[in-house]
Amino acid sequence: MTTRLSSLPQGMRTFLRIWFGQTVSQIGSRMTHFGLTLWLWGQSGQATSVALMIFFSILPTIFVAPIAGMLVDRWNRKLLIIGSDLVAGLSTIALLILYLMGHLAIWHLYITSAVNTVFSQLQGIAFSASITLLVPRDQYARASGLRFVTNYGASIIGPAFAGVLYYSVKLPGIMMVDLITLSIALTTLALAHIPRAAETEAGRESRQNWWMEISYGFRYLRARPNLFALSLIAVSFWLVHDLGGALYAPMVLARSGDSARALAAVSTASGIGGITGAIFMSAWGGGKFRRIHPFLLGTIGAGIAKTIFGVGQSLLIWFPAQVFSSFNFPVRGGAIDSIWMSKVEPDIQGRVFAFNYLLEGILTAAATLIAGPLADQVFEPAMRPEGSLAGIFGWLVGAEKGSGMAIIYIGSSLMMIVIGLVGYLLPAVRSVEKVVPSYVPLTFELTT
């Protein structure tokens, strides 16, 4: 393994070291998130409380994304990633102290979720924009696939460990593991070197006053209708995905008798499917096919699988449906990431990526804000045995606790299928790789 690693280009080796540290840290973070979700559900028993935690983890992106993109293009990306990890660690320490003192409240989770999102946004944009500085162009899809290995690998290990440890070491033990894994990520980052991007013509044109720089991502995409259309299709998917995704954990808990192990099993299924898809994408690399096809087909496939998941009422259906659903996300994600990285100049990627985050943040914040009340106040009462919708949909999802959430989940999943089909019907999206030229790589400045 050491020999294989040493034979790789220096930048690829650096990427893999950073990737390893972030993977380990993500496992700890998923453990803490899983433990806090169980604690929150135990305190409130309402979908609204869980959905609000997700809402507050999305809301800051609306205000932060444009500024974060400008900072990423201006500042040292390595230091931005390290600083973001440190803030995440301090948030975990704060929650741990509050729990041990017996003062942990639900609103504390909302505040820390918002704070973490600010710096997580900065970190995500910085890391994404660093890939083109470290990885050869023909490896973009593989590098993106490895990032999905991180996300879904953590989804397998994190909830599985947390589901067991929650009943023994409780929340404090889970948080301590999170802090240990974070220290590993910080160590790998401290030893890594991320070069600065050489300035391109687009980068020089973008250096104006702060407002012009913040809005540059929008103006860049608006001048390129094909990329703008691709962006709208991508964020529309996350709008409907997060409407159902906000109810994912409450729905499973409600329909499984509040079983933490059932939720952990479904999360593990998500990890298995996701990591399988990520390994497939990393090994395949997209081949000679246009990347738009795996992106749109993955969008449709995810919608089909999630529709089946929403209809299911036990692990017998949930587990395979979740595996198939999650398989599609690295495929579609790796495909669209490679399109963005090959079409957008490295020294302005921060602002362009930030605009996509901004659009996504606005739409998904609205979706998660309404998901909880829509479930608790409208669809859950309507799906009780005497409810107005029980006679219509009861045959499909039952008429017990969690059935109303299932109706919303199914509806949002069907919309994913529609969005994928619309993408194929729009020539601007379907032909984006043919119409938009790839940028010409320049020599990197090897200064830190």
ZAMARGU-4260 file (C-alpha; in steps of 0.2 Angstrom, whole numbers, plus 5000, padded with zeros to 4 digits):
<rodrens>
0) 5000/5000/5000 | 5014/5012/5004 | 5023/5008/4988 | 5007/5012/4978 | 5004/5028/4987
5) 5022/5034/4984 | 5020/5030/4966 | 5006/5043/4965 | 5008/5062/4960 | 5012/5072/4976
10) 4996/5082/4975 | 4986/5065/4974 | 4995/5059/4989 | 4991/5075/4999 | 4973/5073/4994
15) 4972/5055/5000 | 4980/5060/5017 | 4968/5074/5019 | 4954/5063/5014 | 4958/5049/5026
20) 4959/5062/5041 | 4942/5069/5036 | 4934/5052/5034 | 4939/5047/5052 | 4933/5063/5058
25) 4916/5061/5049 | 4914/5045/5058 | 4915/5053/5075 | 4903/5068/5069 | 4890/5055/5063
30) 4891/5047/5080 | 4888/5063/5089 | 4874/5068/5077 | 4865/5051/5079 | 4866/5052/5098
35) 4859/5070/5098 | 4845/5065/5087 | 4840/5051/5099 | 4842/5063/5113 | 4831/5076/5105
40) 4817/5063/5099 | 4817/5057/5117 | 4815/5074/5124 | 4801/5080/5112 | 4794/5065/5102
45) 4789/5077/5088 | 4795/5078/5070 | 4795/5097/5071 | 4810/5097/5084 | 4821/5086/5073
50) 4816/5095/5058 | 4820/5112/5066 | 4838/5106/5070 | 4840/5102/5052 | 4833/5119/5048
55) 4845/5128/5059 | 4859/5118/5051 | 4854/5125/5034 | 4848/5143/5037 | 4865/5151/5039
60) 4870/5145/5022 | 4858/5158/5015 | 4869/5172/5022 | 4886/5164/5023 | 4888/5155/5006
65) 4892/5171/4996 | 4905/5178/5008 | 4912/5160/5011 | 4915/5159/4992 | 4924/5175/4992
70) 4935/5171/5007 | 4940/5154/4999 | 4946/5162/4983 | 4956/5175/4993 | 4963/5166/5008
75) 4973/5151/5012 | 4961/5136/5009 | 4971/5124/5021 | 4969/5136/5036 | 4951/5139/5032
80) 4948/5120/5033 | 4958/5118/5049 | 4949/5133/5057 | 4932/5125/5053 | 4937/5109/5061
85) 4942/5118/5077 | 4925/5126/5078 | 4917/5110/5076 | 4927/5103/5090 | 4923/5117/5102
90) 4904/5115/5098 | 4905/5097/5103 | 4915/5102/5119 | 4902/5115/5124 | 4887/5102/5122
95) 4897/5089/5132 | 4899/5101/5146 | 4881/5107/5146 | 4875/5088/5146 | 4887/5084/5161
100) 4880/5099/5170 | 4862/5094/5167 | 4859/5110/5157 | 4858/5104/5140 | 4842/5110/5131
105) 4835/5108/5114 | 4838/5126/5109 | 4857/5123/5112 | 4857/5110/5098 | 4849/5123/5087
110) 4862/5136/5091 | 4877/5124/5089 | 4869/5118/5073 | 4869/5135/5066 | 4886/5139/5071
115) 4893/5123/5064 | 4885/5126/5048 | 4894/5143/5045 | 4911/5135/5047 | 4906/5118/5039
120) 4900/5128/5023 | 4917/5137/5023 | 4926/5120/5025 | 4916/5112/5011 | 4919/5125/4998
125) 4937/5126/5003 | 4940/5108/5001 | 4930/5106/4985 | 4939/5121/4977 | 4956/5113/4983
130) 4953/5096/4973 | 4957/5104/4956 | 4974/5111/4964 | 4979/5093/4970 | 4971/5080/4958
135) 4974/5078/4939 | 4959/5082/4928 | 4956/5064/4923 | 4954/5060/4942 | 4941/5072/4946
140) 4926/5060/4946 | 4937/5047/4957 | 4941/5061/4969 | 4923/5066/4971 | 4919/5047/4973
145) 4931/5046/4987 | 4922/5060/4996 | 4906/5051/4995 | 4916/5036/5002 | 4919/5047/5017
150) 4901/5052/5019 | 4893/5035/5017 | 4907/5026/5026 | 4904/5037/5041 | 4885/5033/5038
155) 4889/5014/5041 | 4901/5015/5055 | 4895/5031/5064 | 4877/5026/5068 | 4881/5008/5070
160) 4893/5012/5084 | 4882/5026/5091 | 4867/5014/5092 | 4876/5002/5103 | 4886/5015/5113
165) 4871/5026/5117 | 4864/5013/5129 | 4881/5010/5138 | 4893/5025/5137 | 4878/5037/5134
170) 4880/5054/5125 | 4896/5059/5134 | 4906/5044/5128 | 4900/5046/5110 | 4906/5064/5110
175) 4923/5059/5117 | 4925/5048/5103 | 4921/5062/5091 | 4934/5073/5099 | 4947/5059/5096
180) 4943/5057/5078 | 4944/5076/5076 | 4962/5077/5082 | 4967/5064/5068 | 4959/5075/5055
185) 4968/5091/5062 | 4985/5081/5062 | 4983/5076/5043 | 4978/5094/5039 | 4993/5102/5048
190) 5005/5091/5038 | 4997/5094/5021 | 5002/5107/5008 | 4988/5114/4997 | 4995/5126/4984
195) 4987/5142/4978 | 4979/5143/4961 | 4987/5153/4948 | 4976/5168/4943 | 4966/5166/4927
200) 4958/5180/4917 | 4941/5176/4924 | 4950/5178/4942 | 4957/5195/4937 | 4941/5201/4931
205) 4932/5196/4947 | 4943/5206/4958 | 4932/5221/4961 | 4923/5229/4976 | 4917/5217/4989
210) 4899/5217/4983 | 4904/5213/4965 | 4915/5199/4971 | 4901/5192/4982 | 4889/5192/4968
215) 4901/5186/4955 | 4896/5168/4956 | 4878/5172/4951 | 4884/5184/4936 | 4897/5170/4930
220) 4883/5157/4929 | 4870/5169/4922 | 4882/5173/4908 | 4882/5154/4904 | 4864/5148/4902
225) 4869/5129/4901 | 4878/5130/4918 | 4864/5140/4926 | 4851/5128/4920 | 4862/5113/4927
230) 4863/5123/4944 | 4844/5125/4945 | 4841/5106/4941 | 4853/5102/4955 | 4846/5113/4968
235) 4828/5108/4964 | 4832/5090/4968 | 4839/5095/4985 | 4823/5105/4988 | 4812/5090/4987
240) 4825/5079/4994 | 4826/5089/5010 | 4807/5090/5012 | 4806/5072/5014 | 4824/5070/5022
245) 4819/5081/5037 | 4806/5068/5041 | 4817/5053/5038 | 4823/5049/5056 | 4806/5054/5064
250) 4797/5043/5052 | 4808/5028/5055 | 4807/5030/5074 | 4788/5033/5074 | 4785/5017/5063
255) 4797/5006/5072 | 4791/5009/5090 | 4805/5022/5094 | 4819/5009/5090 | 4836/5017/5090
260) 4843/5000/5082 | 4830/5001/5068 | 4836/5019/5064 | 4854/5013/5065 | 4851/4999/5054
265) 4843/5010/5040 | 4858/5022/5042 | 4869/5008/5040 | 4860/5003/5024 | 4862/5021/5018
270) 4881/5019/5021 | 4882/5002/5012 | 4873/5009/4997 | 4883/5025/4997 | 4900/5018/4999
275) 4896/5005/4985 | 4891/5019/4974 | 4906/5029/4979 | 4918/5014/4976 | 4910/5011/4959
280) 4911/5029/4954 | 4930/5030/4960 | 4934/5014/4950 | 4924/5019/4935 | 4929/5037/4934
285) 4915/5041/4922 | 4923/5032/4907 | 4920/5040/4891 | 4902/5044/4894 | 4896/5061/4896
290) 4894/5065/4915 | 4877/5072/4913 | 4869/5054/4910 | 4875/5047/4927 | 4869/5063/4935
295) 4851/5063/4928 | 4849/5044/4929 | 4856/5044/4947 | 4843/5058/4951 | 4829/5047/4944
300) 4835/5031/4952 | 4836/5040/4969 | 4818/5045/4967 | 4812/5028/4963 | 4821/5020/4978
305) 4815/5033/4990 | 4797/5031/4985 | 4798/5012/4989 | 4806/5017/5006 | 4792/5028/5010
310) 4779/5015/5006 | 4788/5002/5017 | 4784/5000/5035 | 4798/4988/5041 | 4816/4985/5039
315) 4812/4971/5026 | 4808/4985/5014 | 4818/5000/5021 | 4835/4991/5021 | 4836/4986/5002
320) 4827/5002/4997 | 4839/5013/5006 | 4854/5003/4999 | 4848/5006/4982 | 4844/5025/4985
325) 4861/5029/4993 | 4870/5020/4978 | 4863/5034/4967 | 4870/5049/4976 | 4889/5046/4974
330) 4885/5042/4955 | 4875/5058/4952 | 4886/5068/4964 | 4903/5062/4957 | 4896/5066/4939
335) 4890/5084/4942 | 4906/5088/4953 | 4917/5083/4939 | 4907/5094/4927 | 4909/5109/4938
340) 4927/5106/4941 | 4931/5104/4923 | 4921/5119/4917 | 4925/5132/4931 | 4942/5140/4933
345) 4950/5135/4949 | 4953/5153/4956 | 4935/5157/4955 | 4927/5140/4960 | 4924/5146/4978
350) 4912/5159/4973 | 4903/5149/4959 | 4902/5134/4971 | 4896/5146/4985 | 4881/5152/4973
355) 4875/5134/4971 | 4876/5132/4990 | 4866/5148/4992 | 4852/5143/4981 | 4852/5126/4989
360) 4852/5134/5006 | 4837/5145/5002 | 4826/5131/4995 | 4831/5117/5007 | 4829/5129/5022
365) 4811/5133/5017 | 4808/5114/5014 | 4814/5109/5031 | 4805/5123/5040 | 4788/5118/5034
370) 4791/5099/5034 | 4789/5097/5053 | 4773/5107/5055 | 4766/5100/5039 | 4769/5082/5047
375) 4763/5086/5065 | 4749/5098/5061 | 4742/5092/5045 | 4747/5075/5038 | 4749/5065/5054
380) 4731/5070/5061 | 4724/5067/5043 | 4731/5049/5043 | 4724/5043/5059 | 4711/5030/5058
385) 4697/5044/5059 | 4707/5056/5048 | 4702/5064/5032 | 4716/5055/5022 | 4716/5038/5030
390) 4703/5031/5019 | 4712/5037/5003 | 4730/5032/5007 | 4728/5020/5022 | 4730/5005/5010
395) 4747/5011/5005 | 4755/5017/5021 | 4744/5012/5035 | 4735/5023/5047 | 4746/5023/5062
400) 4759/5035/5069 | 4771/5040/5056 | 4759/5037/5041 | 4757/5056/5038 | 4776/5058/5037
405) 4776/5043/5025 | 4764/5052/5013 | 4775/5068/5013 | 4791/5057/5010 | 4783/5048/4995
410) 4777/5064/4987 | 4794/5072/4988 | 4802/5056/4981 | 4791/5056/4966 | 4796/5074/4963
415) 4814/5068/4962 | 4809/5057/4947 | 4801/5072/4939 | 4816/5083/4941 | 4827/5070/4933
420) 4815/5068/4918 | 4814/5087/4916 | 4833/5088/4915 | 4833/5076/4901 | 4820/5086/4892
425) 4829/5103/4893 | 4842/5104/4879 | 4852/5117/4890 | 4855/5104/4903 | 4857/5088/4892
430) 4870/5097/4881 | 4880/5106/4894 | 4896/5097/4892 | 4896/5099/4873 | 4892/5118/4874
435) 4902/5124/4888 | 4921/5123/4885 | 4933/5116/4899 | 4945/5129/4906 | 4963/5127/4901
440) 4974/5122/4916 | 4988/5134/4922 | 5003/5131/4932 | 5000/5131/4951 | 5008/5143/4962
445) 5017/5132/4975 | 5016/5145/4989 | 5007/5142/5005
</rodrens>
